[in-house]
Amino acid sequence: MNRIDATFEKLRQTGRKAFMPYITAGHPSLAVTREIILALESAGADMLELGIPFSDPIADGPSIQRSSEWALQHGTTPDKILQLVADVRQQSQIPISLMSYYNPIFYRGVSSFCQDAARAGVDGLIVPDVPVEESGPLAEAAQVAGLDLILLVAPTTPPDRMQRIATASRGFVYCVSVTGVTGARDSVSEDLAPMLTTLRQTTDLPLVVGFGVSNPVQAGLIAQRADGVIVGSAIVDRIHVCRDDPQAMLVELHAFTSDLSAAVHDHA
């Protein structure tokens, strides 16, 4: 049982849901990213989605696009991110899933990327621009390396395709709560509940909801229906605002993450 499966099993035994923050590696620096990861865990994060910055992040809104541009301009590379994960593993066993577009993986070599990621201590891969119909080579390489390939389902996904995606996923199913790109929203989409209901009929995997979740109230509402909640842009925005004062940033992130994790855990 890997870290992702073990975490969900532990949460199930206590009747809790998973809180999973997203951050972009290298924003504002790799050294600060390491401290952010540890701060998020201490504030109640159960697992982490760590973004590999990319020049054309088609699934991401302005906040994460800006963080990716910043990280790339400051010299962040996949090699440095894998070293960061290896360094984090000296202090933490929090499950870490890399969010990457396919180009950096393909450029490095699919098998090599998966093997190197696993050796560094990565647990899962989230690759939003690889559809299930084309995921075979990546899924095989991930399985050989011991990584979970986590696929995405959207509100517009037909039921038969939902089933195919759920069958191909490992670790959990990433449920996109809204159509469009990432970014904070003012409310929870009415499309979410029907999507989760359909997925419950097709898979026993945990269902984790991301895209558009921006505050503890929304996180708590989603936790009543899903097995986990992902918050990205709202966290990334706070990192960016405090990018020149890492200590103030860590204090702000700890407080905000504590509220989010409490909402997810308490409303399960």
LUMVO-643190 format. One record per residue (C-alpha): residue number from 1; residue in three letters; x, y, z. Coordinates in nm, 2 decimals. Layout:
LUMVO-643190
rec num NUM, residuo ALA, xx X, yy Y, zz Z $
...
***
This chain:
LUMVO-643190
rec num 1, residuo MET, xx 0.00, yy 0.00, zz 0.00 $
rec num 2, residuo ASN, xx 0.15, yy 0.33, zz -0.11 $
rec num 3, residuo ARG, xx 0.12, yy 0.66, zz 0.08 $
rec num 4, residuo ILE, xx -0.19, yy 0.77, zz -0.11 $
rec num 5, residuo ASP, xx -0.38, yy 0.45, zz -0.04 $
rec num 6, residuo ALA, xx -0.26, yy 0.44, zz 0.32 $
rec num 7, residuo THR, xx -0.37, yy 0.80, zz 0.38 $
rec num 8, residuo PHE, xx -0.72, yy 0.74, zz 0.25 $
rec num 9, residuo GLU, xx -0.75, yy 0.42, zz 0.45 $
rec num 10, residuo LYS, xx -0.65, yy 0.60, zz 0.77 $
rec num 11, residuo LEU, xx -0.90, yy 0.88, zz 0.70 $
rec num 12, residuo ARG, xx -1.18, yy 0.63, zz 0.63 $
rec num 13, residuo GLN, xx -1.11, yy 0.46, zz 0.96 $
rec num 14, residuo THR, xx -1.16, yy 0.80, zz 1.14 $
rec num 15, residuo GLY, xx -1.45, yy 0.91, zz 0.92 $
rec num 16, residuo ARG, xx -1.26, yy 1.21, zz 0.78 $
rec num 17, residuo LYS, xx -1.20, yy 1.34, zz 0.43 $
rec num 18, residuo ALA, xx -0.87, yy 1.45, zz 0.27 $
rec num 19, residuo PHE, xx -0.75, yy 1.80, zz 0.23 $
rec num 20, residuo MET, xx -0.51, yy 1.85, zz -0.05 $
rec num 21, residuo PRO, xx -0.35, yy 2.19, zz -0.12 $
rec num 22, residuo TYR, xx -0.19, yy 2.27, zz -0.46 $
rec num 23, residuo ILE, xx 0.13, yy 2.47, zz -0.49 $
rec num 24, residuo THR, xx 0.36, yy 2.55, zz -0.78 $
rec num 25, residuo ALA, xx 0.71, yy 2.42, zz -0.72 $
rec num 26, residuo GLY, xx 0.97, yy 2.71, zz -0.73 $
rec num 27, residuo HIS, xx 0.71, yy 2.98, zz -0.65 $
rec num 28, residuo PRO, xx 0.86, yy 3.20, zz -0.51 $
rec num 29, residuo SER, xx 1.17, yy 2.97, zz -0.49 $
rec num 30, residuo LEU, xx 1.25, yy 2.60, zz -0.44 $
rec num 31, residuo ALA, xx 1.39, yy 2.67, zz -0.09 $
rec num 32, residuo VAL, xx 1.07, yy 2.84, zz 0.01 $
rec num 33, residuo THR, xx 0.86, yy 2.57, zz -0.15 $
rec num 34, residuo ARG, xx 1.02, yy 2.32, zz 0.08 $
rec num 35, residuo GLU, xx 0.92, yy 2.53, zz 0.38 $
rec num 36, residuo ILE, xx 0.57, yy 2.58, zz 0.24 $
rec num 37, residuo ILE, xx 0.52, yy 2.20, zz 0.21 $
rec num 38, residuo LEU, xx 0.62, yy 2.15, zz 0.57 $
rec num 39, residuo ALA, xx 0.39, yy 2.44, zz 0.69 $
rec num 40, residuo LEU, xx 0.10, yy 2.30, zz 0.49 $
rec num 41, residuo GLU, xx 0.14, yy 1.96, zz 0.65 $
rec num 42, residuo SER, xx 0.17, yy 2.10, zz 1.00 $
rec num 43, residuo ALA, xx -0.16, yy 2.30, zz 0.93 $
rec num 44, residuo GLY, xx -0.35, yy 1.98, zz 0.85 $
rec num 45, residuo ALA, xx -0.29, yy 1.90, zz 0.49 $
rec num 46, residuo ASP, xx -0.33, yy 1.52, zz 0.43 $
rec num 47, residuo MET, xx -0.16, yy 1.51, zz 0.09 $
rec num 48, residuo LEU, xx -0.01, yy 1.75, zz -0.16 $
rec num 49, residuo GLU, xx -0.04, yy 1.84, zz -0.53 $
rec num 50, residuo LEU, xx 0.29, yy 1.99, zz -0.64 $
rec num 51, residuo GLY, xx 0.29, yy 2.16, zz -0.98 $
rec num 52, residuo ILE, xx 0.57, yy 2.14, zz -1.23 $
rec num 53, residuo PRO, xx 0.57, yy 2.48, zz -1.40 $
rec num 54, residuo PHE, xx 0.51, yy 2.48, zz -1.77 $
rec num 55, residuo SER, xx 0.51, yy 2.76, zz -2.03 $
rec num 56, residuo ASP, xx 0.16, yy 2.67, zz -2.17 $
rec num 57, residuo PRO, xx -0.06, yy 2.55, zz -1.88 $
rec num 58, residuo ILE, xx -0.38, yy 2.51, zz -2.07 $
rec num 59, residuo ALA, xx -0.59, yy 2.39, zz -1.77 $
rec num 60, residuo ASP, xx -0.48, yy 2.66, zz -1.54 $
rec num 61, residuo GLY, xx -0.62, yy 3.01, zz -1.48 $
rec num 62, residuo PRO, xx -0.44, yy 3.34, zz -1.42 $
rec num 63, residuo SER, xx -0.31, yy 3.26, zz -1.06 $
rec num 64, residuo ILE, xx -0.14, yy 2.94, zz -1.15 $
rec num 65, residuo GLN, xx -0.02, yy 3.07, zz -1.48 $
rec num 66, residuo ARG, xx 0.15, yy 3.36, zz -1.31 $
rec num 67, residuo SER, xx 0.31, yy 3.13, zz -1.05 $
rec num 68, residuo SER, xx 0.44, yy 2.90, zz -1.33 $
rec num 69, residuo GLU, xx 0.59, yy 3.19, zz -1.52 $
rec num 70, residuo TRP, xx 0.76, yy 3.31, zz -1.20 $
rec num 71, residuo ALA, xx 0.90, yy 2.97, zz -1.12 $
rec num 72, residuo LEU, xx 1.03, yy 2.92, zz -1.48 $
rec num 73, residuo GLN, xx 1.19, yy 3.27, zz -1.48 $
rec num 74, residuo HIS, xx 1.37, yy 3.18, zz -1.16 $
rec num 75, residuo GLY, xx 1.52, yy 2.86, zz -1.30 $
rec num 76, residuo THR, xx 1.29, yy 2.59, zz -1.18 $
rec num 77, residuo THR, xx 1.33, yy 2.26, zz -1.36 $
rec num 78, residuo PRO, xx 1.19, yy 1.91, zz -1.33 $
rec num 79, residuo ASP, xx 1.53, yy 1.79, zz -1.20 $
rec num 80, residuo LYS, xx 1.54, yy 2.05, zz -0.93 $
rec num 81, residuo ILE, xx 1.18, yy 1.96, zz -0.83 $
rec num 82, residuo LEU, xx 1.26, yy 1.59, zz -0.80 $
rec num 83, residuo GLN, xx 1.55, yy 1.69, zz -0.58 $
rec num 84, residuo LEU, xx 1.32, yy 1.90, zz -0.37 $
rec num 85, residuo VAL, xx 1.09, yy 1.61, zz -0.32 $
rec num 86, residuo ALA, xx 1.38, yy 1.39, zz -0.21 $
rec num 87, residuo ASP, xx 1.49, yy 1.66, zz 0.04 $
rec num 88, residuo VAL, xx 1.13, yy 1.68, zz 0.17 $
rec num 89, residuo ARG, xx 1.13, yy 1.31, zz 0.23 $
rec num 90, residuo GLN, xx 1.40, yy 1.35, zz 0.49 $
rec num 91, residuo GLN, xx 1.14, yy 1.52, zz 0.71 $
rec num 92, residuo SER, xx 0.79, yy 1.42, zz 0.58 $
rec num 93, residuo GLN, xx 0.60, yy 1.13, zz 0.44 $
rec num 94, residuo ILE, xx 0.30, yy 1.33, zz 0.32 $
rec num 95, residuo PRO, xx 0.17, yy 1.19, zz -0.01 $
rec num 96, residuo ILE, xx 0.29, yy 1.40, zz -0.30 $
rec num 97, residuo SER, xx 0.14, yy 1.39, zz -0.65 $
rec num 98, residuo LEU, xx 0.31, yy 1.59, zz -0.92 $
rec num 99, residuo MET, xx 0.09, yy 1.79, zz -1.15 $
rec num 100, residuo SER, xx 0.26, yy 1.81, zz -1.49 $
rec num 101, residuo TYR, xx 0.17, yy 1.86, zz -1.85 $
rec num 102, residuo TYR, xx 0.28, yy 1.59, zz -2.08 $
rec num 103, residuo ASN, xx 0.55, yy 1.78, zz -2.26 $
rec num 104, residuo PRO, xx 0.81, yy 1.78, zz -1.97 $
rec num 105, residuo ILE, xx 0.74, yy 1.41, zz -1.92 $
rec num 106, residuo PHE, xx 0.78, yy 1.32, zz -2.28 $
rec num 107, residuo TYR, xx 1.09, yy 1.53, zz -2.32 $
rec num 108, residuo ARG, xx 1.26, yy 1.35, zz -2.04 $
rec num 109, residuo GLY, xx 1.14, yy 1.01, zz -2.15 $
rec num 110, residuo VAL, xx 0.82, yy 0.86, zz -2.00 $
rec num 111, residuo SER, xx 0.98, yy 0.56, zz -1.83 $
rec num 112, residuo SER, xx 1.28, yy 0.76, zz -1.71 $
rec num 113, residuo PHE, xx 1.06, yy 1.04, zz -1.57 $
rec num 114, residuo CYS, xx 0.84, yy 0.79, zz -1.38 $
rec num 115, residuo GLN, xx 1.14, yy 0.60, zz -1.24 $
rec num 116, residuo ASP, xx 1.32, yy 0.91, zz -1.13 $
rec num 117, residuo ALA, xx 1.00, yy 1.05, zz -0.97 $
rec num 118, residuo ALA, xx 0.94, yy 0.73, zz -0.78 $
rec num 119, residuo ARG, xx 1.30, yy 0.73, zz -0.66 $
rec num 120, residuo ALA, xx 1.27, yy 1.09, zz -0.53 $
rec num 121, residuo GLY, xx 0.96, yy 0.99, zz -0.33 $
rec num 122, residuo VAL, xx 0.67, yy 1.10, zz -0.55 $
rec num 123, residuo ASP, xx 0.35, yy 0.90, zz -0.51 $
rec num 124, residuo GLY, xx 0.13, yy 1.00, zz -0.80 $
rec num 125, residuo LEU, xx 0.10, yy 1.19, zz -1.13 $
rec num 126, residuo ILE, xx -0.17, yy 1.42, zz -1.25 $
rec num 127, residuo VAL, xx -0.14, yy 1.50, zz -1.62 $
rec num 128, residuo PRO, xx -0.44, yy 1.70, zz -1.73 $
rec num 129, residuo ASP, xx -0.36, yy 1.71, zz -2.10 $
rec num 130, residuo VAL, xx -0.34, yy 1.33, zz -2.14 $
rec num 131, residuo PRO, xx -0.69, yy 1.19, zz -2.22 $
rec num 132, residuo VAL, xx -0.77, yy 0.84, zz -2.11 $
rec num 133, residuo GLU, xx -0.77, yy 0.72, zz -2.47 $
rec num 134, residuo GLU, xx -0.40, yy 0.81, zz -2.50 $
rec num 135, residuo SER, xx -0.29, yy 0.73, zz -2.14 $
rec num 136, residuo GLY, xx -0.17, yy 0.38, zz -2.20 $
rec num 137, residuo PRO, xx 0.21, yy 0.43, zz -2.23 $
rec num 138, residuo LEU, xx 0.22, yy 0.67, zz -1.93 $
rec num 139, residuo ALA, xx -0.01, yy 0.45, zz -1.72 $
rec num 140, residuo GLU, xx 0.22, yy 0.15, zz -1.79 $
rec num 141, residuo ALA, xx 0.53, yy 0.33, zz -1.70 $
rec num 142, residuo ALA, xx 0.38, yy 0.48, zz -1.39 $
rec num 143, residuo GLN, xx 0.26, yy 0.13, zz -1.27 $
rec num 144, residuo VAL, xx 0.60, yy -0.02, zz -1.33 $
rec num 145, residuo ALA, xx 0.76, yy 0.26, zz -1.12 $
rec num 146, residuo GLY, xx 0.50, yy 0.23, zz -0.85 $
rec num 147, residuo LEU, xx 0.33, yy 0.56, zz -0.91 $
rec num 148, residuo ASP, xx -0.05, yy 0.63, zz -0.92 $
rec num 149, residuo LEU, xx -0.17, yy 0.79, zz -1.25 $
rec num 150, residuo ILE, xx -0.46, yy 1.00, zz -1.14 $
rec num 151, residuo LEU, xx -0.70, yy 1.09, zz -1.42 $
rec num 152, residuo LEU, xx -0.95, yy 1.38, zz -1.44 $
rec num 153, residuo VAL, xx -1.33, yy 1.38, zz -1.48 $
rec num 154, residuo ALA, xx -1.52, yy 1.69, zz -1.57 $
rec num 155, residuo PRO, xx -1.90, yy 1.78, zz -1.54 $
rec num 156, residuo THR, xx -1.92, yy 1.75, zz -1.92 $
rec num 157, residuo THR, xx -1.78, yy 1.39, zz -1.92 $
rec num 158, residuo PRO, xx -2.04, yy 1.14, zz -2.05 $
rec num 159, residuo PRO, xx -2.12, yy 0.85, zz -1.81 $
rec num 160, residuo ASP, xx -1.96, yy 0.58, zz -2.02 $
rec num 161, residuo ARG, xx -1.64, yy 0.78, zz -2.04 $
rec num 162, residuo MET, xx -1.65, yy 0.85, zz -1.67 $
rec num 163, residuo GLN, xx -1.64, yy 0.48, zz -1.61 $
rec num 164, residuo ARG, xx -1.35, yy 0.43, zz -1.84 $
rec num 165, residuo ILE, xx -1.15, yy 0.71, zz -1.67 $
rec num 166, residuo ALA, xx -1.24, yy 0.57, zz -1.32 $
rec num 167, residuo THR, xx -1.13, yy 0.22, zz -1.42 $
rec num 168, residuo ALA, xx -0.79, yy 0.36, zz -1.56 $
rec num 169, residuo SER, xx -0.72, yy 0.58, zz -1.25 $
rec num 170, residuo ARG, xx -0.51, yy 0.48, zz -0.96 $
rec num 171, residuo GLY, xx -0.51, yy 0.64, zz -0.61 $
rec num 172, residuo PHE, xx -0.81, yy 0.86, zz -0.66 $
rec num 173, residuo VAL, xx -1.02, yy 1.02, zz -0.93 $
rec num 174, residuo TYR, xx -0.96, yy 1.39, zz -0.97 $
rec num 175, residuo CYS, xx -1.31, yy 1.55, zz -1.01 $
rec num 176, residuo VAL, xx -1.31, yy 1.89, zz -1.18 $
rec num 177, residuo SER, xx -1.59, yy 2.08, zz -1.02 $
rec num 178, residuo VAL, xx -1.64, yy 2.33, zz -1.30 $
rec num 179, residuo THR, xx -1.59, yy 2.36, zz -1.67 $
rec num 180, residuo GLY, xx -1.30, yy 2.58, zz -1.77 $
rec num 181, residuo VAL, xx -0.96, yy 2.65, zz -1.61 $
rec num 182, residuo THR, xx -0.85, yy 2.66, zz -1.25 $
rec num 183, residuo GLY, xx -0.92, yy 2.96, zz -1.03 $
rec num 184, residuo ALA, xx -1.12, yy 3.07, zz -0.73 $
rec num 185, residuo ARG, xx -1.50, yy 3.08, zz -0.77 $
rec num 186, residuo ASP, xx -1.77, yy 3.23, zz -0.56 $
rec num 187, residuo SER, xx -1.99, yy 2.92, zz -0.53 $
rec num 188, residuo VAL, xx -2.00, yy 2.55, zz -0.56 $
rec num 189, residuo SER, xx -2.12, yy 2.43, zz -0.90 $
rec num 190, residuo GLU, xx -2.46, yy 2.26, zz -0.92 $
rec num 191, residuo ASP, xx -2.30, yy 2.01, zz -1.17 $
rec num 192, residuo LEU, xx -2.09, yy 1.86, zz -0.89 $
rec num 193, residuo ALA, xx -2.34, yy 1.65, zz -0.71 $
rec num 194, residuo PRO, xx -2.47, yy 1.46, zz -1.02 $
rec num 195, residuo MET, xx -2.11, yy 1.40, zz -1.13 $
rec num 196, residuo LEU, xx -2.02, yy 1.25, zz -0.80 $
rec num 197, residuo THR, xx -2.34, yy 1.04, zz -0.79 $
rec num 198, residuo THR, xx -2.26, yy 0.89, zz -1.13 $
rec num 199, residuo LEU, xx -1.90, yy 0.82, zz -1.03 $
rec num 200, residuo ARG, xx -2.00, yy 0.65, zz -0.71 $
rec num 201, residuo GLN, xx -2.19, yy 0.40, zz -0.92 $
rec num 202, residuo THR, xx -1.88, yy 0.31, zz -1.13 $
rec num 203, residuo THR, xx -1.59, yy 0.31, zz -0.89 $
rec num 204, residuo ASP, xx -1.48, yy 0.25, zz -0.53 $
rec num 205, residuo LEU, xx -1.18, yy 0.49, zz -0.57 $
rec num 206, residuo PRO, xx -1.18, yy 0.80, zz -0.36 $
rec num 207, residuo LEU, xx -1.33, yy 1.10, zz -0.54 $
rec num 208, residuo VAL, xx -1.13, yy 1.42, zz -0.48 $
rec num 209, residuo VAL, xx -1.27, yy 1.76, zz -0.60 $
rec num 210, residuo GLY, xx -1.06, yy 2.05, zz -0.73 $
rec num 211, residuo PHE, xx -1.09, yy 2.36, zz -0.95 $
rec num 212, residuo GLY, xx -1.27, yy 2.67, zz -0.81 $
rec num 213, residuo VAL, xx -1.26, yy 2.59, zz -0.44 $
rec num 214, residuo SER, xx -1.15, yy 2.91, zz -0.27 $
rec num 215, residuo ASN, xx -1.26, yy 2.92, zz 0.10 $
rec num 216, residuo PRO, xx -1.34, yy 2.70, zz 0.40 $
rec num 217, residuo VAL, xx -1.72, yy 2.72, zz 0.35 $
rec num 218, residuo GLN, xx -1.69, yy 2.58, zz 0.00 $
rec num 219, residuo ALA, xx -1.44, yy 2.32, zz 0.11 $
rec num 220, residuo GLY, xx -1.67, yy 2.21, zz 0.39 $
rec num 221, residuo LEU, xx -1.97, yy 2.18, zz 0.15 $
rec num 222, residuo ILE, xx -1.78, yy 1.97, zz -0.09 $
rec num 223, residuo ALA, xx -1.64, yy 1.75, zz 0.18 $
rec num 224, residuo GLN, xx -1.99, yy 1.64, zz 0.26 $
rec num 225, residuo ARG, xx -2.01, yy 1.47, zz -0.08 $
rec num 226, residuo ALA, xx -1.66, yy 1.40, zz -0.19 $
rec num 227, residuo ASP, xx -1.37, yy 1.20, zz -0.03 $
rec num 228, residuo GLY, xx -1.13, yy 1.49, zz -0.06 $
rec num 229, residuo VAL, xx -1.09, yy 1.86, zz -0.15 $
rec num 230, residuo ILE, xx -0.82, yy 2.03, zz -0.35 $
rec num 231, residuo VAL, xx -0.75, yy 2.40, zz -0.31 $
rec num 232, residuo GLY, xx -0.50, yy 2.57, zz -0.54 $
rec num 233, residuo SER, xx -0.54, yy 2.92, zz -0.67 $
rec num 234, residuo ALA, xx -0.65, yy 3.07, zz -0.34 $
rec num 235, residuo ILE, xx -0.33, yy 2.93, zz -0.18 $
rec num 236, residuo VAL, xx -0.11, yy 3.03, zz -0.47 $
rec num 237, residuo ASP, xx -0.25, yy 3.39, zz -0.46 $
rec num 238, residuo ARG, xx -0.14, yy 3.42, zz -0.09 $
rec num 239, residuo ILE, xx 0.20, yy 3.29, zz -0.17 $
rec num 240, residuo HIS, xx 0.24, yy 3.55, zz -0.45 $
rec num 241, residuo VAL, xx 0.12, yy 3.84, zz -0.23 $
rec num 242, residuo CYS, xx 0.38, yy 3.75, zz 0.04 $
rec num 243, residuo ARG, xx 0.65, yy 3.64, zz -0.20 $
rec num 244, residuo ASP, xx 0.91, yy 3.89, zz -0.07 $
rec num 245, residuo ASP, xx 0.85, yy 3.81, zz 0.29 $
rec num 246, residuo PRO, xx 0.87, yy 3.43, zz 0.34 $
rec num 247, residuo GLN, xx 0.82, yy 3.43, zz 0.71 $
rec num 248, residuo ALA, xx 0.49, yy 3.63, zz 0.68 $
rec num 249, residuo MET, xx 0.39, yy 3.40, zz 0.40 $
rec num 250, residuo LEU, xx 0.43, yy 3.09, zz 0.62 $
rec num 251, residuo VAL, xx 0.23, yy 3.24, zz 0.90 $
rec num 252, residuo GLU, xx -0.05, yy 3.34, zz 0.65 $
rec num 253, residuo LEU, xx -0.05, yy 3.00, zz 0.48 $
rec num 254, residuo HIS, xx -0.06, yy 2.81, zz 0.81 $
rec num 255, residuo ALA, xx -0.36, yy 3.01, zz 0.93 $
rec num 256, residuo PHE, xx -0.55, yy 2.98, zz 0.60 $
rec num 257, residuo THR, xx -0.46, yy 2.61, zz 0.56 $
rec num 258, residuo SER, xx -0.57, yy 2.54, zz 0.91 $
rec num 259, residuo ASP, xx -0.91, yy 2.69, zz 0.84 $
rec num 260, residuo LEU, xx -0.94, yy 2.49, zz 0.52 $
rec num 261, residuo SER, xx -0.83, yy 2.16, zz 0.66 $
rec num 262, residuo ALA, xx -1.06, yy 2.21, zz 0.97 $
rec num 263, residuo ALA, xx -1.36, yy 2.27, zz 0.73 $
rec num 264, residuo VAL, xx -1.28, yy 1.95, zz 0.53 $
rec num 265, residuo HIS, xx -1.22, yy 1.74, zz 0.84 $
rec num 266, residuo ASP, xx -1.51, yy 1.87, zz 1.05 $
rec num 267, residuo HIS, xx -1.78, yy 1.86, zz 0.77 $
rec num 268, residuo ALA, xx -1.70, yy 1.51, zz 0.66 $
***
